[in-house]
Amino acid sequence: MGYQIEKQWYVVNTYSSHENKVKENLEKRVETQNLQDYIFRILVAEHEVPVMKDGKPTGKTKTKNLYPGYIFIEMIMTDEAWYMVRNTPGVTGFVGSSGGGAKPFPVTREQIEPVLKRMGMVDNDMYSNYQVGDLVRVLTGSFEGVEGNIESINQENGEVTLNVIFFGRMTPITVKFSEIEKI
């Protein structure tokens, strides 16, 4: 067959500040070329950040791109899908392609997971990567940077209870699953 059967994540280079335009172009082309069975999610890794003035939050937020110049695409790497993405205006290439007609390598699950989580996107299969007892770090929120061991995982409400050391004592804290990464 010559291509991957399962969907995987790939990273595409674009011109910086053109990520959303390229995403729109890709989405239109997926429709017009009937590639919905091969190209699934197209993401610009953006999140909301507070607008600051004189070192204080103004109450407003702005959108910030975590990875300027890059788009993440969940796809099955067929010749047709690969060709369509590569030849979309604004796409300058795939990350992990050696050129000369060689298909790019997919991004590993460990690499894409923190990107998805930062955008608030949690896939059910992410949970299988975490077990009670695992050492994790909190990525965002009031406990950002805190490390602890998983005490329990509640997949239904998307929360994890961690055992962390606060003031010399073991203390359980509950955070969103999307806020943690394995160490």
Secondary structure in CASP SS format (residue, H / E / C, confidence):
PFRMAT SS
TARGET T0000
AUTHOR 0000-0000-0000
METHOD secondary structure of the structure
MODEL  1
M C 1.00
G C 1.00
Y C 1.00
Q C 1.00
I C 1.00
E C 1.00
K C 1.00
Q E 1.00
W E 1.00
Y E 1.00
V E 1.00
V E 1.00
N E 1.00
T E 1.00
Y C 1.00
S C 1.00
S C 1.00
H C 1.00
E H 1.00
N H 1.00
K H 1.00
V H 1.00
K H 1.00
E H 1.00
N H 1.00
L H 1.00
E H 1.00
K H 1.00
R H 1.00
V H 1.00
E H 1.00
T H 1.00
Q C 1.00
N C 1.00
L C 1.00
Q C 1.00
D C 1.00
Y C 1.00
I E 1.00
F E 1.00
R E 1.00
I E 1.00
L E 1.00
V C 1.00
A C 1.00
E E 1.00
H E 1.00
E E 1.00
V E 1.00
P E 1.00
V E 1.00
M E 1.00
K E 1.00
D C 1.00
G C 1.00
K E 1.00
P E 1.00
T E 1.00
G E 1.00
K E 1.00
T E 1.00
K E 1.00
T E 1.00
K E 1.00
N E 1.00
L C 1.00
Y C 1.00
P C 1.00
G C 1.00
Y E 1.00
I E 1.00
F E 1.00
I E 1.00
E E 1.00
M E 1.00
I C 1.00
M C 1.00
T C 1.00
D H 1.00
E H 1.00
A H 1.00
W H 1.00
Y H 1.00
M H 1.00
V H 1.00
R H 1.00
N C 1.00
T C 1.00
P C 1.00
G C 1.00
V E 1.00
T E 1.00
G E 1.00
F E 1.00
V C 1.00
G C 1.00
S C 1.00
S C 1.00
G E 1.00
G C 1.00
G C 1.00
A E 1.00
K C 1.00
P C 1.00
F C 1.00
P C 1.00
V E 1.00
T C 1.00
R H 1.00
E H 1.00
Q H 1.00
I H 1.00
E H 1.00
P H 1.00
V H 1.00
L H 1.00
K H 1.00
R H 1.00
M C 1.00
G C 1.00
M C 1.00
V C 1.00
D C 1.00
N H 1.00
D H 1.00
M H 1.00
Y H 1.00
S H 1.00
N H 1.00
Y C 1.00
Q C 1.00
V C 1.00
G C 1.00
D C 1.00
L E 1.00
V E 1.00
R E 1.00
V E 1.00
L C 1.00
T C 1.00
G C 1.00
S C 1.00
F C 1.00
E C 1.00
G C 1.00
V C 1.00
E E 1.00
G E 1.00
N E 1.00
I E 1.00
E E 1.00
S E 1.00
I E 1.00
N E 1.00
Q C 1.00
E C 1.00
N C 1.00
G C 1.00
E E 1.00
V E 1.00
T E 1.00
L E 1.00
N E 1.00
V E 1.00
I E 1.00
F E 1.00
F C 1.00
G C 1.00
R E 1.00
M E 1.00
T E 1.00
P E 1.00
I E 1.00
T E 1.00
V E 1.00
K E 1.00
F H 1.00
S H 1.00
E H 1.00
I E 1.00
E E 1.00
K E 1.00
I C 1.00
END
